[in-house]
Every structure is written in C-alpha cells, then in structure tokens.
Amino acid sequence: MKIKDRPEFAGKPQAFSLRGEETVATAVTTMVERNIGSVVIVDADMKVQGIVTERDILRFVAENLDPKATPLSSVMSTEMKTARLDDDDMEWLQHMSQERFRHLPIVDDQGRLIGLLSQGDFVAQTWEDLLQSIRKKTQATFRQPTTQVVGALVLYTFAIIVMSRFWQGFSFR
C-alpha cells in the first residue's frame, strides 16, 4: 500500500512544525500541550530541515543547557529520513524498525512538509491487515472439500472417544 492510501495519513491533522530559530522551551511546551513526540523543523518555505524528538530533548536536558535560550537548530536531528506519498508503507515500517526511528516526515517533490506518520500509525494498520489476512486464509482453508472431510473425521473420532468413555461407566445387567 502507498503512504497516501493509508487511512491514518488521510485522517491526520497537519504535522506540527517550528522554525530552527525557535527555542527548545517552545518545542517542549507545544509537545506537552499537543501530546506529540516530535516537532518537524522547517524553513520559511516549509522545507524540512530536521526534527526534534523526545530523545533529542533528553540529550538536551543531559547537557544542562538553557531551554529558553537554545534554538531548535542546535538540538535537532538533521540526519533523518523523509518519505513521499507514493512510497510503499511496509518498506518504511521495516526501515523504521531496523534503523530505530519512530517519526517519518512525508514531503512533496520539493522537500516541503505535507505530513508526518509515526511508527504507531503504521502498526495500527498493520495489525488490521494481518487479522484480515488470517481471516481470509482461514475461510479459504475451511472451504476446501478435503479440509471439510478431515475436519469431520476428527470431530467424529473425538465424539466416539468421548461416548465410549461415557458408556464405560454404565452397566447393562
């Protein structure tokens, strides 16, 4: 499935972004208020410059810097991945898992931010896809005549064993 076809992508609000000159304090306040785990850093043309995640904030805290005086550009991750609308979603989920990152900015052909997906967004749909696949395979398996015959034989054998044990307890004198 393509990223643009994911229900989570279509239903998500606009990705939150800030400029690199804004402060760490602004990002932290906003992340707490919106209950989000990252802020995408963009320039004046909305081109992605970096991302500040909860992990970046923890690194910042460990350095004892002043959050009101430190610009986001000095703490943002610049080596990041971005995806396009026509990219395959399962490939990106695999990259995110293997490379251990949880936030994926979605950009247009000019590198402008158009959305953001988290690993949680991918997993939510993946579980539903997996369950549907299992349902379809189970239904297909039990529709086959051979499987029906084998299933009936197993049930018949089980019933005979249960009934024979039940009747062993009775005496017909």
One Martini backbone bead per residue (centre of mass of N, CA, C, O) as a GRO file, in nm:
protein
  173
    1MET     BB    1   0.100   0.035   0.018
    2LYS     BB    2   0.050   0.359   0.010
    3ILE     BB    3   0.071   0.631   0.197
    4LYS     BB    4  -0.179   0.787   0.069
    5ASP     BB    5  -0.375   0.520   0.142
    6ARG     BB    6  -0.372   0.568   0.430
    7PRO     BB    7  -0.592   0.638   0.677
    8GLU     BB    8  -0.398   0.791   0.872
    9PHE     BB    9  -0.311   1.011   0.675
   10ALA     BB   10  -0.588   1.140   0.599
   11GLY     BB   11  -0.674   1.183   0.926
   12LYS     BB   12  -0.455   1.378   0.979
   13PRO     BB   13  -0.318   1.631   1.095
   14GLN     BB   14  -0.119   1.867   1.070
   15ALA     BB   15   0.195   1.898   1.095
   16PHE     BB   16   0.414   1.991   1.329
   17SER     BB   17   0.592   2.308   1.319
   18LEU     BB   18   0.918   2.464   1.322
   19ARG     BB   19   1.170   2.677   1.365
   20GLY     BB   20   1.510   2.689   1.432
   21GLU     BB   21   1.490   2.970   1.612
   22GLU     BB   22   1.342   2.836   1.804
   23THR     BB   23   1.285   2.708   2.111
   24VAL     BB   24   1.290   2.451   2.327
   25ALA     BB   25   1.059   2.553   2.505
   26THR     BB   26   0.847   2.564   2.279
   27ALA     BB   27   0.854   2.266   2.204
   28VAL     BB   28   0.784   2.144   2.478
   29THR     BB   29   0.516   2.284   2.524
   30THR     BB   30   0.380   2.179   2.265
   31MET     BB   31   0.417   1.875   2.309
   32VAL     BB   32   0.248   1.867   2.565
   33GLU     BB   33  -0.019   1.999   2.465
   34ARG     BB   34  -0.038   1.783   2.204
   35ASN     BB   35   0.079   1.502   2.249
   36ILE     BB   36   0.380   1.485   2.123
   37GLY     BB   37   0.707   1.344   1.992
   38SER     BB   38   0.734   1.581   1.766
   39VAL     BB   39   0.928   1.825   1.564
   40VAL     BB   40   0.930   1.988   1.274
   41ILE     BB   41   1.186   2.139   1.088
   42VAL     BB   42   1.153   2.450   0.913
   43ASP     BB   43   1.133   2.668   0.672
   44ALA     BB   44   0.975   2.922   0.504
   45ASP     BB   45   0.898   2.681   0.272
   46MET     BB   46   0.859   2.397   0.434
   47LYS     BB   47   1.134   2.279   0.452
   48VAL     BB   48   1.308   2.023   0.564
   49GLN     BB   49   1.569   2.027   0.831
   50GLY     BB   50   1.431   1.862   1.078
   51ILE     BB   51   1.422   1.703   1.412
   52VAL     BB   52   1.235   1.690   1.724
   53THR     BB   53   1.264   1.475   1.989
   54GLU     BB   54   1.254   1.326   2.284
   55ARG     BB   55   1.553   1.243   2.265
   56ASP     BB   56   1.666   1.525   2.216
   57ILE     BB   57   1.568   1.639   2.484
   58LEU     BB   58   1.733   1.451   2.666
   59ARG     BB   59   2.008   1.543   2.566
   60PHE     BB   60   1.970   1.836   2.647
   61VAL     BB   61   1.930   1.792   2.951
   62ALA     BB   62   2.214   1.655   2.995
   63GLU     BB   63   2.361   1.948   2.918
   64ASN     BB   64   2.236   2.199   3.074
   65LEU     BB   65   2.060   2.387   2.908
   66ASP     BB   66   1.886   2.665   2.795
   67PRO     BB   67   1.562   2.656   2.672
   68LYS     BB   68   1.522   2.979   2.617
   69ALA     BB   69   1.820   3.001   2.445
   70THR     BB   70   1.779   2.746   2.266
   71PRO     BB   71   1.790   2.642   1.958
   72LEU     BB   72   1.669   2.395   1.757
   73SER     BB   73   1.915   2.380   1.558
   74SER     BB   74   2.109   2.263   1.800
   75VAL     BB   75   1.912   1.977   1.853
   76MET     BB   76   1.856   1.869   1.591
   77SER     BB   77   1.791   1.631   1.356
   78THR     BB   78   1.942   1.589   1.025
   79GLU     BB   79   1.957   1.275   1.015
   80MET     BB   80   1.696   1.194   0.808
   81LYS     BB   81   1.390   1.071   0.712
   82THR     BB   82   1.197   1.073   0.404
   83ALA     BB   83   0.883   1.070   0.246
   84ARG     BB   84   0.649   0.969   0.004
   85LEU     BB   85   0.333   0.915  -0.113
   86ASP     BB   86   0.436   0.662  -0.316
   87ASP     BB   87   0.535   0.499  -0.099
   88ASP     BB   88   0.598   0.215   0.072
   89ASP     BB   89   0.490   0.132   0.385
   90MET     BB   90   0.644  -0.138   0.458
   91GLU     BB   91   0.926  -0.034   0.406
   92TRP     BB   92   0.916   0.187   0.628
   93LEU     BB   93   0.864   0.006   0.867
   94GLN     BB   94   1.128  -0.148   0.839
   95HIS     BB   95   1.319   0.093   0.868
   96MET     BB   96   1.222   0.184   1.146
   97SER     BB   97   1.294  -0.077   1.293
   98GLN     BB   98   1.598  -0.107   1.210
   99GLU     BB   99   1.677   0.220   1.270
  100ARG     BB  100   1.525   0.346   1.516
  101PHE     BB  101   1.256   0.513   1.422
  102ARG     BB  102   0.928   0.702   1.474
  103HIS     BB  103   0.955   0.946   1.256
  104LEU     BB  104   0.782   1.044   0.937
  105PRO     BB  105   0.828   1.255   0.705
  106ILE     BB  106   0.624   1.406   0.457
  107VAL     BB  107   0.703   1.483   0.117
  108ASP     BB  108   0.754   1.652  -0.150
  109ASP     BB  109   0.944   1.716  -0.433
  110GLN     BB  110   1.067   1.983  -0.260
  111GLY     BB  111   1.064   1.908   0.065
  112ARG     BB  112   0.782   1.958   0.174
  113LEU     BB  113   0.568   1.955   0.423
  114ILE     BB  114   0.265   1.720   0.452
  115GLY     BB  115   0.356   1.511   0.687
  116LEU     BB  116   0.308   1.258   0.959
  117LEU     BB  117   0.447   0.949   1.072
  118SER     BB  118   0.418   0.694   1.291
  119GLN     BB  119   0.469   0.388   1.409
  120GLY     BB  120   0.179   0.364   1.520
  121ASP     BB  121   0.034   0.403   1.249
  122PHE     BB  122   0.145   0.146   1.118
  123VAL     BB  123   0.059  -0.068   1.329
  124ALA     BB  124  -0.245  -0.034   1.326
  125GLN     BB  125  -0.275  -0.136   1.028
  126THR     BB  126  -0.116  -0.398   1.037
  127TRP     BB  127  -0.301  -0.558   1.224
  128GLU     BB  128  -0.549  -0.550   1.041
  129ASP     BB  129  -0.418  -0.689   0.800
  130LEU     BB  130  -0.345  -0.950   0.946
  131LEU     BB  131  -0.632  -1.036   1.033
  132GLN     BB  132  -0.750  -1.047   0.748
  133SER     BB  133  -0.559  -1.261   0.639
  134ILE     BB  134  -0.637  -1.484   0.837
  135ARG     BB  135  -0.935  -1.498   0.766
  136LYS     BB  136  -0.901  -1.572   0.466
  137LYS     BB  137  -0.734  -1.832   0.508
  138THR     BB  138  -0.938  -1.979   0.683
  139GLN     BB  139  -1.174  -1.978   0.486
  140ALA     BB  140  -1.028  -2.121   0.254
  141THR     BB  141  -0.960  -2.380   0.406
  142PHE     BB  142  -1.273  -2.454   0.495
  143ARG     BB  143  -1.378  -2.479   0.183
  144GLN     BB  144  -1.234  -2.728   0.141
  145PRO     BB  145  -1.315  -3.055   0.106
  146THR     BB  146  -1.079  -3.194   0.250
  147THR     BB  147  -1.101  -3.034   0.514
  148GLN     BB  148  -1.389  -3.119   0.581
  149VAL     BB  149  -1.337  -3.421   0.607
  150VAL     BB  150  -1.119  -3.412   0.821
  151GLY     BB  151  -1.284  -3.256   1.028
  152ALA     BB  152  -1.510  -3.469   1.054
  153LEU     BB  153  -1.326  -3.702   1.149
  154VAL     BB  154  -1.226  -3.569   1.405
  155LEU     BB  155  -1.503  -3.530   1.536
  156TYR     BB  156  -1.594  -3.826   1.529
  157THR     BB  157  -1.361  -3.940   1.697
  158PHE     BB  158  -1.411  -3.770   1.946
  159ALA     BB  159  -1.701  -3.869   1.997
  160ILE     BB  160  -1.631  -4.171   2.041
  161ILE     BB  161  -1.444  -4.135   2.281
  162VAL     BB  162  -1.644  -3.997   2.468
  163MET     BB  163  -1.870  -4.214   2.456
  164SER     BB  164  -1.705  -4.459   2.556
  165ARG     BB  165  -1.645  -4.338   2.836
  166PHE     BB  166  -1.936  -4.297   2.920
  167TRP     BB  167  -2.034  -4.608   2.884
  168GLN     BB  168  -1.834  -4.750   3.087
  169GLY     BB  169  -2.008  -4.662   3.351
  170PHE     BB  170  -2.217  -4.869   3.251
  171SER     BB  171  -2.469  -5.113   3.335
  172PHE     BB  172  -2.646  -5.409   3.163
  173ARG     BB  173  -2.824  -5.608   3.388
   0.00000   0.00000   0.00000
